[in-house]
């Protein structure tokens, strides 16, 4: 049985989040639908919760957060150091949004404010470079988005898998064991509707209307979770039940 640790760096819960599973639970549920035999444990690293031995895990997922990788928080520095250590061990790791940015920062890339500001809705990422684990193959993927920072320089040696005009580094790999995705396959429509209600004053009427129209459309989360499961399996060297 494969054991995945889901590290959740979320802090500053918004009132609506109590109506939804936390991000770690969202990820665990989505991946378990793809691989029922895998085991998942979630840890709120922003509150000091960590596995007793990260090296004993078969893989890591680092989820999103309203925090910035540039914030002066002790837990952020500790997370970045842990990611560097696990990278040195070639631990298979997936980063989503903040996790994508944290992996890039830890491994020598650069994260900055998005030129377009807060982006809440969906984004279609054009796939510029595919990998064998990206099956079924698609030329583009649409996922929910919620961010105002992004990777502007990938880590040395990274392969950029795709992006769009406003976020060229929408997805990248480092070696065969690190995968970063700027967007949110773990979110659902109800969560996005609540998030849009909450951030409406920051978006303005045009961006809010655009976001509401976008989240009403289907997204490619099932395909992406299939890719993620296959990514972990190729990192381990063979499919695992």
SEKEBA-24013 format. One line per 3 residues: number of its first residue (from 1); their letters; for each residue x, y, z of N, C-alpha, C. Coordinates in Angstrom, 2 decimals. Layout:
BEGIN
NUM	a	X Y Z X Y Z X Y Z ~ ... .
END
This chain:
BEGIN
1	xxx	0.85 -1.21 0.00 0.00 0.00 0.00 0.88 1.25 0.00 ~ 0.59 2.16 -0.90 1.32 3.42 -0.95 0.73 4.42 0.05 ~ 1.60 5.19 0.69 1.20 6.14 1.72 1.57 7.55 1.28 .
4	xxx	0.56 8.39 1.08 0.75 9.77 0.65 0.44 10.70 1.82 ~ 1.38 11.59 2.13 1.15 12.63 3.14 0.72 13.90 2.42 ~ -0.42 14.45 2.82 -0.95 15.68 2.23 -0.68 16.81 3.22 .
7	xxx	0.21 17.72 2.85 0.62 18.83 3.71 -0.22 20.05 3.35 ~ -0.97 20.54 4.33 -1.91 21.64 4.10 -1.38 22.91 4.76 ~ -0.95 23.90 3.98 -0.41 25.14 4.55 -1.45 26.25 4.69 .
10	xxx	-2.72 25.88 4.65 -3.78 26.89 4.71 -3.79 27.56 6.07 ~ -3.88 28.89 6.08 -4.06 29.63 7.33 -5.02 30.77 7.09 ~ -5.62 31.26 8.17 -6.58 32.34 8.04 -7.89 31.89 7.43 .
13	xxx	-8.49 30.83 8.00 -9.73 30.29 7.44 -10.79 31.37 7.27 ~ -11.48 31.34 6.13 -12.59 32.23 5.86 -13.87 31.56 6.37 ~ -14.88 32.35 6.75 -16.09 31.74 7.33 -16.70 30.65 6.46 .
16	xxx	-16.69 30.81 5.15 -17.36 29.83 4.29 -16.63 28.50 4.24 ~ -15.33 28.48 4.59 -14.58 27.22 4.44 -15.08 26.14 5.39 ~ -15.76 26.53 6.45 -16.30 25.53 7.38 -17.38 24.68 6.73 .
19	xxx	-17.95 25.15 5.64 -19.00 24.40 4.94 -18.41 23.36 3.98 ~ -17.10 23.30 3.87 -16.45 22.42 2.90 -15.34 21.62 3.59 ~ -14.99 20.45 3.05 -13.81 19.74 3.55 -12.58 20.63 3.38 .
22	xxx	-11.59 20.46 4.28 -10.38 21.27 4.08 -9.61 20.75 2.87 ~ -8.61 21.52 2.46 -7.94 21.22 1.20 -7.28 19.84 1.21 ~ -6.72 19.46 2.35 -6.11 18.13 2.44 -7.13 17.03 2.22 .
25	xxx	-8.30 17.18 2.81 -9.35 16.17 2.64 -9.85 16.15 1.19 ~ -9.92 17.33 0.55 -10.32 17.37 -0.86 -9.36 16.56 -1.72 ~ -8.06 16.77 -1.51 -7.04 16.07 -2.29 -7.11 14.57 -2.04 .
28	xxx	-7.18 14.20 -0.76 -7.22 12.77 -0.42 -8.42 12.09 -1.07 ~ -9.58 12.73 -1.01 -10.79 12.13 -1.58 -10.67 11.98 -3.10 ~ -10.11 13.00 -3.76 -10.00 12.96 -5.21 -9.03 11.87 -5.66 .
31	xxx	-7.88 11.77 -5.01 -6.90 10.75 -5.40 -7.36 9.35 -5.03 ~ -8.11 9.24 -3.92 -8.57 7.90 -3.52 -9.60 7.36 -4.50 ~ -10.33 8.25 -5.16 -11.24 7.78 -6.21 -10.47 7.16 -7.37 .
34	xxx	-9.26 7.67 -7.63 -8.42 7.11 -8.70 -7.69 5.85 -8.24 ~ -7.24 5.84 -6.98 -6.44 4.74 -6.46 -6.96 4.36 -5.07 ~ -8.03 3.55 -5.01 -8.65 3.22 -3.72 -7.70 2.52 -2.76 .
37	xxx	-6.67 1.88 -3.26 -5.76 1.15 -2.39 -4.71 2.00 -1.70 ~ -4.60 3.26 -2.09 -3.59 4.12 -1.45 -4.11 4.65 -0.12 ~ -3.17 4.97 0.77 -3.50 5.52 2.09 -3.10 6.99 2.12 .
40	xxx	-3.94 7.82 2.72 -3.68 9.26 2.80 -3.81 9.75 4.23 ~ -2.86 10.58 4.64 -2.94 11.29 5.91 -2.73 12.77 5.64 ~ -3.52 13.62 6.28 -3.40 15.06 6.06 -2.84 15.73 7.30 .
43	xxx	-2.03 16.76 7.06 -1.32 17.46 8.14 -1.41 18.96 7.90 ~ -1.87 19.70 8.91 -1.98 21.16 8.81 -0.63 21.76 9.21 ~ 0.27 21.86 8.25 1.64 22.27 8.57 1.69 23.72 9.03 .
46	xxx	0.73 24.55 8.62 0.69 25.93 9.08 0.38 26.02 10.57 ~ -0.08 24.92 11.16 -0.35 24.86 12.61 0.64 23.95 13.33 ~ 1.74 23.64 12.66 2.79 22.85 13.30 2.57 21.35 13.26 .
49	xxx	1.62 20.89 12.45 1.38 19.44 12.35 2.24 18.86 11.23 ~ 3.04 17.85 11.58 3.92 17.22 10.61 3.95 15.73 10.84 ~ 4.13 14.94 9.77 4.36 13.51 9.97 5.61 13.30 10.83 .
52	xxx	5.60 12.24 11.61 6.76 11.95 12.46 8.01 11.72 11.62 ~ 7.84 11.15 10.42 8.98 10.85 9.56 8.55 11.01 8.11 ~ 8.84 12.17 7.53 8.46 12.40 6.13 9.10 11.37 5.21 .
55	xxx	10.31 10.96 5.53 11.02 10.03 4.66 10.34 8.67 4.58 ~ 9.46 8.37 5.54 8.75 7.09 5.52 7.56 7.11 4.57 ~ 7.20 8.28 4.07 6.07 8.39 3.14 6.51 8.00 1.73 .
58	xxx	5.55 7.60 0.91 5.84 7.29 -0.49 5.69 8.51 -1.39 ~ 5.01 9.54 -0.92 4.83 10.74 -1.72 4.22 11.85 -0.89 ~ 4.37 13.07 -1.38 3.83 14.25 -0.70 2.97 15.05 -1.66 .
61	xxx	1.90 15.65 -1.11 1.14 16.67 -1.83 1.13 17.90 -0.95 ~ 1.46 19.06 -1.53 1.42 20.32 -0.79 0.31 21.15 -1.42 ~ -0.68 21.54 -0.63 -1.89 22.17 -1.16 -1.76 23.69 -1.16 .
64	xxx	-2.88 24.37 -1.39 -2.89 25.82 -1.51 -3.02 26.53 -0.18 ~ -2.90 27.87 -0.25 -2.97 28.69 0.95 -3.11 30.16 0.55 ~ -3.83 30.96 1.36 -3.81 32.40 1.13 -2.46 33.02 1.49 .
67	xxx	-1.62 32.29 2.20 -0.30 32.80 2.55 0.56 32.96 1.30 ~ 1.61 33.75 1.42 2.60 33.91 0.36 3.88 33.18 0.76 ~ 4.57 32.62 -0.22 5.85 31.98 0.09 6.86 33.00 0.60 .
70	xxx	6.58 34.30 0.40 7.49 35.36 0.86 7.18 35.81 2.29 ~ 6.08 35.33 2.87 5.72 35.74 4.23 6.77 35.28 5.24 ~ 6.96 36.09 6.26 7.92 35.76 7.31 7.21 34.94 8.38 .
73	xxx	7.02 33.64 8.08 6.38 32.72 9.02 7.35 31.57 9.28 ~ 7.57 31.21 10.53 8.49 30.09 10.81 8.10 28.82 10.07 ~ 6.79 28.55 9.94 6.38 27.30 9.31 6.71 27.30 7.82 .
76	xxx	6.74 28.49 7.19 7.07 28.54 5.76 8.54 28.20 5.55 ~ 9.41 28.77 6.36 10.82 28.43 6.27 11.06 26.95 6.51 ~ 10.34 26.38 7.48 10.50 24.95 7.77 10.00 24.11 6.60 .
79	xxx	8.87 24.51 6.00 8.33 23.78 4.86 9.32 23.80 3.70 ~ 9.87 24.96 3.38 10.81 25.05 2.26 12.04 24.16 2.50 ~ 12.52 24.14 3.74 13.67 23.29 4.03 13.32 21.81 3.89 .
82	xxx	12.13 21.44 4.35 11.70 20.05 4.20 11.57 19.66 2.73 ~ 11.07 20.57 1.91 10.94 20.27 0.49 12.31 20.08 -0.16 ~ 13.28 20.90 0.23 14.63 20.72 -0.30 15.20 19.36 0.11 .
85	xxx	14.98 18.99 1.36 15.50 17.71 1.83 14.85 16.54 1.11 ~ 13.53 16.61 0.91 12.85 15.51 0.23 13.19 15.49 -1.26 ~ 13.43 16.65 -1.85 13.91 16.69 -3.24 15.25 15.96 -3.36 .
88	xxx	16.13 16.18 -2.40 17.43 15.51 -2.44 17.28 13.99 -2.36 ~ 16.20 13.54 -1.73 15.92 12.10 -1.62 15.11 11.60 -2.82 ~ 14.74 12.52 -3.72 13.89 12.20 -4.86 12.52 11.66 -4.42 .
91	xxx	12.00 12.27 -3.36 10.65 11.97 -2.92 9.66 12.47 -3.97 ~ 8.73 11.64 -4.46 7.70 12.15 -5.37 6.83 13.20 -4.68 ~ 6.70 14.38 -5.31 5.98 15.49 -4.69 5.12 16.20 -5.72 .
94	xxx	3.91 16.56 -5.31 2.98 17.36 -6.10 2.69 18.64 -5.34 ~ 2.81 19.78 -6.00 2.43 21.06 -5.40 1.28 21.69 -6.15 ~ 0.26 22.14 -5.41 -0.91 22.79 -5.99 -0.97 24.24 -5.52 .
97	xxx	-0.97 25.19 -6.46 -1.07 26.62 -6.17 0.05 27.05 -5.22 ~ -0.22 27.34 -3.94 0.86 27.67 -3.01 1.91 26.57 -3.00 ~ 1.49 25.30 -3.06 2.45 24.20 -3.06 3.34 24.23 -4.28 .
100	xxx	2.76 24.56 -5.43 3.51 24.73 -6.68 4.55 25.84 -6.54 ~ 4.14 26.94 -5.90 5.03 28.07 -5.68 6.10 27.75 -4.63 ~ 5.71 26.99 -3.59 6.68 26.64 -2.54 7.75 25.71 -3.10 .
103	xxx	7.37 24.73 -3.90 8.36 23.85 -4.50 9.31 24.65 -5.40 ~ 8.76 25.55 -6.21 9.61 26.36 -7.08 10.59 27.19 -6.26 ~ 10.09 27.82 -5.19 10.95 28.65 -4.34 12.02 27.82 -3.67 .
106	xxx	11.64 26.67 -3.12 12.59 25.82 -2.41 13.70 25.33 -3.32 ~ 13.37 25.12 -4.60 14.33 24.51 -5.52 15.03 25.53 -6.42 ~ 14.89 26.84 -6.09 15.68 27.84 -6.78 14.94 28.66 -7.82 .
109	xxx	13.62 28.52 -7.91 12.83 29.35 -8.83 12.43 30.65 -8.17 ~ 11.53 31.37 -8.82 11.11 32.67 -8.29 9.60 32.85 -8.45 ~ 8.99 33.39 -7.39 7.55 33.64 -7.34 7.35 35.14 -7.16 .
112	xxx	6.37 35.71 -7.88 6.08 37.14 -7.78 4.58 37.35 -7.93 ~ 4.15 38.57 -7.66 2.75 38.94 -7.84 2.34 38.77 -9.30 ~ 1.13 38.31 -9.51 0.60 38.18 -10.86 0.32 39.56 -11.44 .
115	xxx	0.75 39.79 -12.66 0.55 41.10 -13.28 -0.93 41.43 -13.41 ~ -1.78 40.41 -13.56 -3.22 40.65 -13.74 -3.95 40.76 -12.41 ~ -3.24 40.64 -11.28 -3.86 40.74 -9.97 -4.56 39.46 -9.58 .
118	xxx	-5.51 39.58 -8.67 -6.23 38.41 -8.17 -7.01 37.75 -9.30 ~ -6.82 36.45 -9.44 -7.45 35.68 -10.52 -8.31 34.60 -9.87 ~ -9.61 34.71 -10.00 -10.53 33.73 -9.42 -11.54 33.35 -10.50 .
121	xxx	-11.54 32.09 -10.87 -12.43 31.59 -11.92 -11.86 30.32 -12.47 ~ -11.64 30.26 -13.78 -10.96 29.12 -14.38 -9.86 29.64 -15.30 ~ -8.90 28.77 -15.55 -7.82 29.07 -16.50 -7.62 27.84 -17.38 .
124	xxx	-7.45 28.07 -18.66 -7.12 26.99 -19.58 -5.63 27.03 -19.87 ~ -4.95 25.97 -19.49 -3.51 25.84 -19.68 -3.25 25.04 -20.95 ~ -2.51 25.63 -21.87 -2.11 24.93 -23.09 -0.93 24.01 -22.77 .
127	xxx	-1.06 22.75 -23.13 0.01 21.78 -22.88 1.06 21.92 -23.97 ~ 2.25 22.39 -23.57 3.33 22.61 -24.53 4.29 21.44 -24.60 ~ 4.32 20.66 -23.53 5.25 19.53 -23.47 4.57 18.42 -22.67 .
130	xxx	4.36 17.28 -23.27 3.65 16.20 -22.59 4.63 15.17 -22.06 ~ 4.14 14.36 -21.13 4.93 13.28 -20.53 4.13 11.99 -20.66 ~ 4.79 10.83 -20.59 4.07 9.56 -20.77 2.94 9.34 -19.78 .
133	xxx	3.05 9.93 -18.58 2.01 9.73 -17.57 0.79 10.63 -17.81 ~ 0.85 11.52 -18.78 -0.27 12.43 -19.05 -1.26 11.77 -20.00 ~ -1.92 10.72 -19.49 -2.90 9.96 -20.25 -4.22 9.93 -19.49 .
136	xxx	-5.35 10.16 -20.14 -5.51 10.40 -21.58 -4.93 11.75 -21.99 ~ -4.31 11.78 -23.17 -3.65 12.99 -23.64 -4.67 14.08 -23.97 ~ -4.32 15.32 -23.62 -5.12 16.48 -24.01 -4.17 17.61 -24.37 .
139	xxx	-4.59 18.45 -25.29 -3.78 19.60 -25.70 -3.93 20.78 -24.76 ~ -4.97 20.76 -23.93 -5.21 21.84 -22.98 -6.04 21.30 -21.83 ~ -5.88 21.91 -20.66 -6.68 21.54 -19.49 -7.24 22.81 -18.84 .
142	xxx	-8.48 22.74 -18.42 -9.12 23.86 -17.73 -9.37 23.47 -16.29 ~ -8.90 24.32 -15.37 -9.05 24.06 -13.94 -9.45 25.34 -13.23 ~ -10.00 25.19 -12.02 -10.32 26.35 -11.20 -9.04 27.06 -10.78 .
145	xxx	-9.12 28.39 -10.69 -7.98 29.22 -10.33 -8.36 30.13 -9.17 ~ -7.39 30.37 -8.28 -7.58 31.32 -7.18 -6.19 31.72 -6.69 ~ -5.63 32.78 -7.28 -4.28 33.18 -6.87 -4.00 34.61 -7.29 .
148	xxx	-3.06 35.25 -6.59 -2.56 36.55 -7.01 -1.03 36.56 -7.08 ~ -0.40 35.40 -6.88 1.03 35.22 -7.10 1.21 34.00 -8.01 ~ 2.37 33.92 -8.63 2.62 32.79 -9.52 4.12 32.61 -9.73 .
151	xxx	4.49 31.46 -10.24 5.89 31.20 -10.55 6.25 31.98 -11.81 ~ 7.25 32.86 -11.69 7.70 33.63 -12.85 9.03 33.11 -13.38 ~ 9.72 32.32 -12.58 10.95 31.67 -13.05 10.97 30.26 -12.46 .
154	xxx	10.89 29.22 -13.28 10.89 27.87 -12.74 12.25 27.51 -12.16 ~ 12.31 26.46 -11.36 13.59 26.05 -10.79 14.57 25.63 -11.87 ~ 15.87 25.73 -11.61 16.86 25.25 -12.57 16.60 23.78 -12.93 .
157	xxx	16.65 23.49 -14.22 16.44 22.12 -14.67 15.00 21.73 -14.82 ~ 14.06 22.63 -14.53 12.64 22.30 -14.64 12.22 22.22 -16.10 ~ 11.20 21.41 -16.34 10.55 21.33 -17.65 9.17 21.96 -17.52 .
160	xxx	8.93 23.06 -18.22 7.61 23.69 -18.19 6.68 22.89 -19.08 ~ 5.60 22.39 -18.48 4.64 21.57 -19.23 3.63 22.41 -19.99 ~ 3.32 23.60 -19.46 2.35 24.44 -20.13 1.99 25.67 -19.32 .
163	xxx	1.20 26.53 -19.94 0.76 27.75 -19.30 -0.20 28.49 -20.21 ~ -0.43 29.76 -19.89 -1.24 30.61 -20.74 -0.57 31.98 -20.79 ~ -1.16 32.92 -21.52 -0.51 34.21 -21.73 -0.24 34.95 -20.43 .
166	xxx	-1.14 34.81 -19.45 -0.99 35.53 -18.19 -0.17 34.78 -17.16 ~ -0.01 33.48 -17.35 0.75 32.65 -16.41 1.51 31.60 -17.23 ~ 2.66 31.97 -17.79 3.37 31.04 -18.67 3.84 29.76 -17.99 .
169	xxx	4.10 29.84 -16.68 4.54 28.65 -15.95 3.35 28.12 -15.15 ~ 2.39 27.54 -15.87 1.20 27.00 -15.22 1.42 25.62 -14.65 ~ 2.41 24.89 -15.18 2.73 23.54 -14.72 4.17 23.24 -15.09 .
172	xxx	4.86 22.54 -14.22 6.25 22.18 -14.50 6.59 20.88 -13.77 ~ 7.64 20.23 -14.23 8.24 19.11 -13.52 9.71 19.41 -13.27 ~ 10.25 18.77 -12.24 11.69 18.73 -12.00 12.05 17.27 -11.89 .
175	xxx	12.89 16.79 -12.79 13.18 15.37 -12.84 11.91 14.58 -13.07 ~ 11.87 13.38 -12.51 10.68 12.55 -12.64 9.88 12.50 -11.35 ~ 10.23 13.37 -10.36 9.64 13.23 -9.03 8.98 14.50 -8.49 .
178	xxx	9.04 15.62 -9.20 8.41 16.87 -8.74 7.46 17.36 -9.82 ~ 6.22 17.65 -9.41 5.20 18.19 -10.30 4.54 19.38 -9.63 ~ 4.53 20.52 -10.31 3.85 21.70 -9.81 2.72 22.11 -10.73 .
181	xxx	1.55 22.40 -10.14 0.38 22.88 -10.89 -0.13 24.15 -10.20 ~ -0.25 25.23 -10.95 -0.71 26.47 -10.36 -2.18 26.41 -9.95 ~ -2.94 25.49 -10.50 -4.40 25.57 -10.37 -4.95 24.49 -9.44 .
184	xxx	-6.26 24.35 -9.38 -6.93 23.63 -8.29 -7.84 22.52 -8.78 ~ -7.31 21.34 -9.09 -8.20 20.22 -9.43 -9.01 19.73 -8.23 ~ -8.60 20.12 -7.03 -9.29 19.65 -5.81 -10.55 20.45 -5.50 .
187	xxx	-10.73 21.63 -6.07 -11.90 22.46 -5.78 -13.11 21.97 -6.58 ~ -14.31 22.32 -6.08 -15.53 22.04 -6.84 -16.33 23.33 -7.04 ~ -17.40 23.22 -7.78 -18.19 24.41 -8.15 -18.74 25.11 -6.90 .
190	xxx	-19.24 24.36 -5.93 -19.82 24.98 -4.74 -18.78 25.79 -3.98 ~ -17.57 25.24 -3.87 -16.49 25.95 -3.18 -16.15 27.24 -3.93 ~ -16.06 27.15 -5.25 -15.72 28.34 -6.04 -16.80 29.41 -5.96 .
193	xxx	-18.07 28.99 -5.95 -19.14 29.97 -5.80 -19.02 30.71 -4.48 ~ -18.75 29.97 -3.40 -18.59 30.60 -2.09 -17.36 31.51 -2.06 ~ -16.28 31.06 -2.69 -15.07 31.88 -2.73 -15.31 33.18 -3.49 .
196	xxx	-16.02 33.10 -4.61 -16.33 34.31 -5.37 -17.18 35.28 -4.54 ~ -18.14 34.76 -3.80 -18.95 35.63 -2.93 -18.06 36.37 -1.94 ~ -17.07 35.67 -1.40 -16.20 36.23 -0.36 -15.25 37.28 -0.91 .
199	xxx	-14.69 37.04 -2.09 -13.68 37.97 -2.62 -14.28 38.99 -3.59 ~ -15.59 39.00 -3.74 -16.24 39.91 -4.69 -15.78 41.36 -4.54 ~ -15.66 41.91 -3.31 -15.23 43.31 -3.21 -13.83 43.56 -3.76 .
202	xxx	-12.97 42.54 -3.77 -11.61 42.71 -4.28 -11.54 42.60 -5.80 ~ -12.53 41.95 -6.40 -12.47 41.68 -7.83 -13.02 42.80 -8.69 ~ -14.07 43.46 -8.22 -14.76 44.41 -9.06 -15.79 43.71 -9.93 .
205	xxx	-16.77 44.46 -10.46 -17.91 43.83 -11.14 -17.53 43.04 -12.39 ~ -16.59 43.53 -13.20 -16.26 42.84 -14.45 -15.57 41.51 -14.17 ~ -14.56 41.52 -13.30 -13.84 40.29 -12.97 -14.75 39.31 -12.25 .
208	xxx	-15.67 39.82 -11.42 -16.60 38.94 -10.71 -17.54 38.26 -11.70 ~ -18.09 39.02 -12.64 -19.00 38.43 -13.64 -18.26 37.41 -14.49 ~ -17.02 37.72 -14.84 -16.23 36.78 -15.63 -15.97 35.49 -14.84 .
211	xxx	-15.62 35.65 -13.56 -15.37 34.47 -12.73 -16.61 33.61 -12.57 ~ -17.77 34.23 -12.38 -19.01 33.45 -12.21 -19.34 32.70 -13.50 ~ -19.13 33.33 -14.64 -19.39 32.65 -15.91 -18.42 31.49 -16.11 .
214	xxx	-17.17 31.68 -15.72 -16.17 30.63 -15.90 -16.46 29.42 -15.04 ~ -16.79 29.62 -13.76 -16.96 28.46 -12.88 -18.25 27.69 -13.17 ~ -19.11 28.26 -13.98 -20.33 27.54 -14.39 -20.03 26.51 -15.47 .
217	xxx	-18.81 26.53 -16.03 -18.45 25.62 -17.11 -17.70 24.40 -16.56 ~ -17.70 23.28 -17.28 -16.98 22.09 -16.80 -15.47 22.32 -16.75 ~ -14.83 21.57 -15.85 -13.37 21.62 -15.74 -12.82 20.20 -15.94 .
220	xxx	-11.51 20.13 -16.07 -10.84 18.87 -16.42 -10.22 18.18 -15.21 ~ -10.79 18.38 -14.03 -10.22 17.78 -12.83 -10.09 16.26 -12.91 ~ -11.09 15.50 -13.40 -10.92 14.04 -13.45 -9.71 13.61 -14.28 .
223	xxx	-9.48 14.28 -15.40 -8.32 13.96 -16.23 -7.04 14.27 -15.48 ~ -6.99 15.42 -14.81 -5.77 15.82 -14.11 -5.47 14.89 -12.95 ~ -6.49 14.43 -12.23 -6.23 13.49 -11.13 -5.73 12.16 -11.67 .
226	xxx	-6.20 11.76 -12.84 -5.65 10.56 -13.47 -4.18 10.77 -13.80 ~ -3.84 11.94 -14.33 -2.44 12.25 -14.60 -1.60 12.20 -13.32 ~ -2.14 12.79 -12.25 -1.39 12.84 -10.99 -1.10 11.43 -10.46 .
229	xxx	-2.11 10.57 -10.48 -1.91 9.19 -10.02 -0.83 8.50 -10.84 ~ -0.87 8.71 -12.15 0.12 8.09 -13.03 1.50 8.73 -12.86 ~ 1.53 10.03 -12.53 2.80 10.69 -12.22 3.48 10.03 -11.02 .
232	xxx	2.71 9.81 -9.94 3.30 9.15 -8.77 3.78 7.75 -9.13 ~ 3.01 7.03 -9.90 3.40 5.67 -10.24 4.68 5.63 -11.07 ~ 4.84 6.55 -12.02 6.09 6.55 -12.78 7.25 6.99 -11.91 .
235	xxx	7.00 7.86 -10.94 8.07 8.25 -10.03 8.54 7.09 -9.17 ~ 7.60 6.19 -8.84 7.96 5.00 -8.07 8.59 3.92 -8.95 ~ 8.42 4.05 -10.24 9.03 3.09 -11.15 8.09 2.03 -11.69 .
238	xxx	6.87 1.96 -11.12 5.89 0.98 -11.61 4.55 1.31 -10.99 ~ 3.44 0.87 -11.60 2.12 1.08 -10.99 2.05 0.41 -9.64 ~ 1.32 1.05 -8.72 1.16 0.49 -7.38 -0.31 0.49 -7.01 .
241	x	-0.78 -0.57 -6.39 -2.19 -0.68 -6.00 -2.46 0.21 -4.81 .
END
